[in-house]
Amino acid sequence: MSIKENLEQVKQNIASAAMKTGERPEDITLVMATKTIAPERIREAILAGGHIIGENKVQEALKKYEVLQGENVEWHFIGHLQTNKVKDVLKFADMIHSVDRLHLAEKLDQRLQHEGRCLDILVQVNTSHEESKYGVAPEEAISLVKQISKYDTLKIHGLMTIGLFTKDDIKIRKCFKVLKEIHDTIIKEGIDRVQMKYLSMGMSGDYQIAIEEGANMVRIGTAIFGARPTPDAYYWPSEKTDADRTKPSNF
Ligand SMILES: *Cc1c(COP(=O)(O)O)cnc(C)c1O
C-alpha cells in the first residue's frame, strides 16, 4: 500500500474509533511519527494530507527541517530530550511532547526567555512504569505540572504517554486510563496557566484503544510509512552514541 492509502486507512480508523466514543473525528489530531523516514517520503505524506510531523532525535530532525522547511507543516518533538539539545530543538519545534523533569523545563525557559518567546509543551508521564521509558511517574505528574506552570515561557497544553509494549489490551488500556485520570484531576484542580487541551497517546498498535480512552492526539509511524529498519527505534533513548545505535535490537 502507498503512503497515501495508508494515511487514508489510518484516518478512517481514527474516525471510527472517535465515533465509538462520541468524539468528532476532526477533533483527533494526527501526528505522523517520522523517525528514520527520509524527507522525500515525509513529503509524500504531507502531499497526501498529513499536517504534523513528530520527530524523536534532534539532529535527525534538524537535517530534515533544512530540507522540508518550506512545507506547510507543524513540527513536534516527541522523543527524549537532553538539556544540551535545548537550543537546537528550539530551532524547529512548534511543540514538545516530552517534557518530563523540572531541570529540562528550567533550561527550556532560560533559552526561550533569551529568544523572547513562548512554547507549547506536553508533560510526558511514564504510565507503564517501564524503566526503559522516559516520563515522570504518575504519582509525581501533577506536582511537576504545577512546578512547570510557573515558567512564563512554557504553555502546558496537555499530557503525553507511551502505552505498555504488549499484546495485552487490558494492560495497554490501563496506561491510557492512568493518563486520562491525571488529565481530569488537573482540570478539576484548575492550575493557573495550564490548559489540558491535548492527551497525546496511541501509536500504530494501540491508537484505537487510546482514542476510546480519551486520546485526542495520536502519534503514528509504522501504520503510515511501513516498518522501520529499526522497529524498536522509539525504545532508544534519543541521541545515543553511534556505537550504541548499532547494537542488535532486542525485539
Ligand atoms: C515512534 C514513535 C511513535 C510511533 O510509533 P509507531 O508504532 O511506528 O506508530 C509514537 N510515539 C513516539 C514517542 C515514538 O517514538
The ligand as an SDF file (V2000), in Angstrom:
LIG
                    3D

 15 15  0  0  0  0  0  0  0  0999 V2000
    7.9780    6.0070   17.0230 C   0  0  0  0  0  0  0  0  0  0  0  0
    7.0640    6.6570   17.9520 C   0  0  0  0  0  0  0  0  0  0  0  0
    5.6910    6.6240   17.7330 C   0  0  0  0  0  0  0  0  0  0  0  0
    5.0400    5.8850   16.5860 C   0  0  0  0  0  0  0  0  0  0  0  0
    5.2920    4.5400   16.6560 O   0  0  0  0  0  0  0  0  0  0  0  0
    4.6270    3.5200   15.5970 P   0  0  0  0  0  0  0  0  0  0  0  0
    4.4770    2.2840   16.3460 O   0  0  0  0  0  0  0  0  0  0  0  0
    5.5790    3.4200   14.4780 O   0  0  0  0  0  0  0  0  0  0  0  0
    3.3460    4.1210   15.1640 O   0  0  0  0  0  0  0  0  0  0  0  0
    4.8830    7.3060   18.6340 C   0  0  0  0  0  0  0  0  0  0  0  0
    5.3930    7.9670   19.6910 N   0  0  0  0  0  0  0  0  0  0  0  0
    6.7030    8.0040   19.9300 C   0  0  0  0  0  0  0  0  0  0  0  0
    7.1980    8.7500   21.1120 C   0  0  0  0  0  0  0  0  0  0  0  0
    7.5800    7.3630   19.0650 C   0  0  0  0  0  0  0  0  0  0  0  0
    8.8740    7.3960   19.3210 O   0  0  0  0  0  0  0  0  0  0  0  0
  1  2  1  0
  2  3  1  0
  2 14  2  0
  3  4  1  0
  3 10  2  0
  4  5  1  0
  5  6  1  0
  6  7  2  0
  6  8  1  0
  6  9  1  0
 10 11  1  0
 11 12  2  0
 12 13  1  0
 12 14  1  0
 14 15  1  0
M  END
$$$$
